C-alpha cells in the first residue's frame, strides 16, 4: 500500500515545502523591488510630477525589459522546483487559477483608470498561460533551451499585420506595440520562461551554490519574494494613493 506524503506541522505536504529556496525567493524579491521602483516613476509621470518617456526612452525600455525578463526567468525556475518537489496537479491548477483571477482583476482595474489603453494581455495573463504551456518541459532542460532560443528569435524577427488586432496581439509577432498599459505577448517572452527552465536545472545541479549568498539576504526581501503575487496586486493602489496624498499635501 502506497504511503501518503509526509506532512509538516502546518498540514502542507513536505514535498511542497521543499520547493522553497531562500536564494530564489530573494531573487524574486529583488525583481519586485525593481518593479515597484519602475512603477513609482511611472505613477509620478501619471500625476504630472515628472516627465519621462517610458514608451521611447532606451533607459526605460531597457529597465522594463530587464524587470520582465527577471520575473519570467523565475517562472521557469519555479516550474523546475515544483517538478522536483512533485507538486500535485491540483495544487498547480489552483495556483494558475489564482494568477488568472488576478490577471482579470488587473484588466478590470486598468479599464477603470485607462479605458483606452487597458491591459488585455499583461504579465499576469502571460504567466498564467505560459505556466500551463511549458510545464510539460519542466523536466526537459535541453529541449526547453532549444525551444526557448527559437521562440526568442521568432518573436523578435517575425511580424505580420494579422497580429496587430486586439484579438491576436496576445500571441506576439505584431508590427507595432499595441496601445495598452502592459503588454507581454507569448512571443518572444515564452522563450525567456523556457530559458528559465534550463537555468533552474543548471542551478539545481549545483545545489544553487551560484546564488547561495542571497539566502542570507534580509528576511523582508525573501518574504516579498515568497508573496510576490500579493505584493504585485497591492503595490500600485498603495503607490498611487501615497503619491496623490503627497502631491495634494504640498499644494
C-alpha positions as CSV (number, residue, x, y, z in Angstrom):
1,X,0.0,0.0,0.0
2,X,1.4,3.4,-1.0
3,X,2.4,5.7,1.7
4,X,0.8,9.1,2.0
5,X,3.1,12.1,1.5
6,X,4.7,13.2,4.8
7,X,3.1,16.4,6.1
8,X,4.6,19.2,8.1
9,X,3.0,20.6,11.2
10,X,1.2,23.1,9.1
11,X,-0.5,20.4,7.1
12,X,1.4,21.3,3.9
13,X,3.0,18.3,2.1
14,X,6.7,18.2,2.9
15,X,7.5,17.9,-0.8
16,X,5.8,21.2,-1.4
17,X,7.8,22.8,1.3
18,X,11.0,21.6,-0.3
19,X,10.4,23.7,-3.3
20,X,11.2,26.9,-1.3
21,X,14.7,28.0,-2.0
22,X,15.6,31.1,0.0
23,X,18.0,32.4,-2.6
24,X,15.3,32.1,-5.3
25,X,12.9,33.9,-3.0
26,X,15.5,36.7,-2.6
27,X,15.9,37.0,-6.4
28,X,12.1,37.3,-6.8
29,X,12.2,39.9,-4.0
30,X,14.8,41.9,-5.9
31,X,12.6,41.8,-9.0
32,X,9.7,43.0,-7.0
33,X,11.7,46.0,-5.7
34,X,12.8,46.9,-9.2
35,X,9.2,46.7,-10.4
36,X,8.0,48.9,-7.6
37,X,10.7,51.5,-8.4
38,X,9.7,51.4,-12.1
39,X,6.0,51.8,-11.3
40,X,6.8,54.6,-8.8
41,X,8.4,56.6,-11.6
42,X,5.5,55.7,-13.9
43,X,3.0,56.9,-11.4
44,X,4.9,60.2,-10.9
45,X,4.5,60.9,-14.6
46,X,0.8,59.9,-14.4
47,X,0.3,62.6,-11.8
48,X,2.4,65.1,-13.8
49,X,5.2,65.3,-11.2
50,X,7.9,64.3,-13.7
51,X,8.4,64.0,-17.4
52,X,9.7,60.7,-18.6
53,X,9.3,58.9,-21.9
54,X,8.6,55.3,-20.9
55,X,7.5,54.4,-24.4
56,X,10.6,55.5,-26.3
57,X,13.5,56.3,-24.0
58,X,16.1,53.4,-24.2
59,X,16.7,53.6,-20.4
60,X,13.1,53.0,-19.5
61,X,12.6,50.4,-22.3
62,X,15.7,48.6,-21.1
63,X,14.6,48.8,-17.5
64,X,11.2,47.3,-18.3
65,X,12.7,44.5,-20.4
66,X,15.1,43.6,-17.6
67,X,12.4,43.5,-15.0
68,X,10.0,41.5,-17.1
69,X,12.9,39.1,-18.1
70,X,13.8,38.5,-14.4
71,X,10.2,37.6,-13.5
72,X,9.8,35.2,-16.5
73,X,13.1,33.5,-15.9
74,X,12.0,32.9,-12.3
75,X,8.7,31.4,-13.7
76,X,10.8,28.8,-15.4
77,X,12.9,28.2,-12.3
78,X,9.8,27.9,-10.2
79,X,8.4,25.3,-12.5
80,X,11.6,23.2,-12.1
81,X,11.3,23.5,-8.3
82,X,7.7,22.4,-8.5
83,X,8.5,19.5,-10.7
84,X,11.4,18.4,-8.4
85,X,9.1,18.7,-5.4
86,X,6.4,16.7,-7.2
87,X,3.7,19.3,-6.6
88,X,0.3,17.7,-7.3
89,X,-1.5,18.8,-10.5
90,X,-4.4,20.1,-8.3
91,X,-2.1,22.4,-6.4
92,X,-0.6,23.6,-9.7
93,X,-4.0,24.2,-11.2
94,X,-5.1,26.2,-8.1
95,X,-2.1,28.4,-8.3
96,X,-2.7,29.1,-12.0
97,X,-6.3,29.8,-11.3
98,X,-5.4,32.4,-8.7
99,X,-2.9,34.1,-11.1
100,X,-5.6,34.1,-13.8
101,X,-8.1,35.7,-11.4
102,X,-5.6,38.4,-10.5
103,X,-4.9,39.0,-14.2
104,X,-8.6,39.6,-14.8
105,X,-8.7,41.9,-11.8
106,X,-5.7,43.9,-13.2
107,X,-7.6,44.2,-16.5
108,X,-10.7,45.5,-14.8
109,X,-8.8,48.0,-12.7
110,X,-6.8,49.2,-15.7
111,X,-10.0,49.7,-17.7
112,X,-11.4,51.9,-14.9
113,X,-8.3,54.1,-15.0
114,X,-7.1,53.8,-18.6
115,X,-10.2,52.9,-20.6
116,X,-8.5,53.4,-24.0
117,X,-5.3,51.6,-23.1
118,X,-6.4,48.9,-20.6
119,X,-4.5,45.7,-20.1
120,X,-5.7,42.9,-22.3
121,X,-2.6,40.6,-22.0
122,X,-0.1,41.7,-19.4
123,X,2.5,39.9,-17.3
124,X,-0.1,38.1,-15.1
125,X,-2.0,36.9,-18.2
126,X,1.2,35.7,-19.7
127,X,2.4,33.9,-16.5
128,X,-0.9,32.0,-16.2
129,X,-1.0,30.8,-19.8
130,X,2.8,30.2,-20.1
131,X,2.9,28.1,-16.9
132,X,0.4,25.7,-18.5
133,X,2.1,25.6,-21.9
134,X,5.6,25.0,-20.7
135,X,5.0,22.9,-17.6
136,X,5.4,19.6,-19.6
137,X,9.0,20.8,-20.3
138,X,9.9,21.4,-16.7
139,X,11.9,18.1,-16.6
140,X,13.5,18.6,-20.1
141,X,16.0,21.4,-19.8
142,X,17.8,20.7,-23.1
143,X,14.6,20.8,-25.2
144,X,13.4,23.9,-23.2
145,X,16.7,25.6,-24.0
146,X,16.4,24.9,-27.8
147,X,12.7,25.9,-27.9
148,X,13.4,28.9,-25.8
149,X,16.0,30.3,-28.1
150,X,13.8,29.5,-31.1
151,X,10.9,31.4,-29.5
152,X,13.1,34.4,-28.8
153,X,14.4,34.6,-32.3
154,X,11.0,34.1,-33.9
155,X,9.3,36.6,-31.6
156,X,12.0,39.3,-32.3
157,X,12.5,38.6,-36.0
158,X,9.0,37.9,-37.3
159,X,5.9,40.2,-37.6
160,X,2.7,40.4,-39.6
161,X,-0.3,42.8,-39.6
162,X,-2.6,39.9,-38.8
163,X,-1.3,40.0,-35.2
164,X,-1.9,43.7,-34.7
165,X,-5.5,43.3,-33.6
166,X,-6.7,43.2,-30.0
167,X,-7.9,39.6,-30.6
168,X,-4.5,38.4,-31.9
169,X,-1.8,40.7,-30.4
170,X,-1.5,38.4,-27.2
171,X,0.4,35.9,-29.4
172,X,3.1,38.4,-30.4
173,X,4.5,39.0,-33.9
174,X,2.9,42.5,-34.1
175,X,4.3,45.2,-36.4
176,X,3.9,47.7,-33.6
177,X,3.2,47.7,-29.8
178,X,-0.5,47.8,-29.0
179,X,-1.9,50.8,-27.1
180,X,-2.0,49.1,-23.7
181,X,-0.6,49.8,-20.2
182,X,1.1,46.4,-20.0
183,X,2.0,44.1,-22.9
184,X,3.7,40.7,-22.5
185,X,2.8,38.5,-25.5
186,X,3.7,34.9,-25.8
187,X,6.4,35.6,-28.4
188,X,9.2,36.4,-27.7
189,X,8.6,36.2,-23.9
190,X,7.8,32.5,-23.9
191,X,11.4,32.0,-24.8
192,X,12.5,33.7,-21.7
193,X,10.4,31.5,-19.5
194,X,11.7,28.4,-21.3
195,X,15.3,29.6,-20.7
196,X,14.3,29.8,-17.0
197,X,13.7,26.1,-17.0
198,X,17.2,25.5,-18.3
199,X,18.5,27.9,-15.8
200,X,16.6,26.2,-13.0
201,X,18.1,22.8,-13.8
202,X,21.6,24.4,-14.1
203,X,21.2,25.9,-10.6
204,X,19.7,22.8,-9.1
205,X,22.6,20.7,-10.4
206,X,24.9,22.9,-8.4
207,X,22.6,22.9,-5.3
208,X,22.0,26.6,-6.0
209,X,25.6,27.4,-5.0
210,X,26.0,30.3,-7.6
211,X,23.3,32.2,-5.8
212,X,23.7,30.8,-2.2
213,X,24.8,34.2,-0.8
214,X,21.3,35.6,-1.5
215,X,20.0,33.1,1.1
216,X,21.5,35.5,3.7
217,X,19.6,38.5,2.4
218,X,17.2,40.4,4.7
219,X,14.1,38.4,5.7
220,X,11.8,41.1,4.4
221,X,13.3,40.7,0.9
222,X,12.7,36.9,0.9
223,X,9.2,37.5,2.3
224,X,8.4,39.8,-0.6
225,X,9.7,37.1,-3.0
226,X,7.5,34.4,-1.4
227,X,4.5,36.6,-1.6
228,X,5.2,38.3,-4.9
229,X,1.7,38.0,-6.3
230,X,0.1,39.6,-3.3
231,X,2.7,42.4,-3.4
232,X,2.1,42.9,-7.1
233,X,-1.6,43.2,-6.6
234,X,-1.5,45.8,-3.8
235,X,1.6,47.9,-4.6
236,X,0.0,50.1,-7.4
237,X,-3.0,51.2,-5.4
238,X,-0.8,52.0,-2.4
239,X,1.8,53.9,-4.6
240,X,-0.9,55.9,-6.4
241,X,-2.7,56.7,-3.2
242,X,0.5,57.8,-1.4
243,X,1.7,59.9,-4.3
244,X,-1.7,61.6,-4.7
245,X,-1.8,62.4,-0.9
246,X,1.8,63.7,-1.0
247,X,1.2,65.9,-4.0
248,X,-2.0,67.4,-2.5
249,X,-0.3,67.9,0.8
250,X,2.3,70.3,-0.7
251,X,-0.2,72.3,-2.7
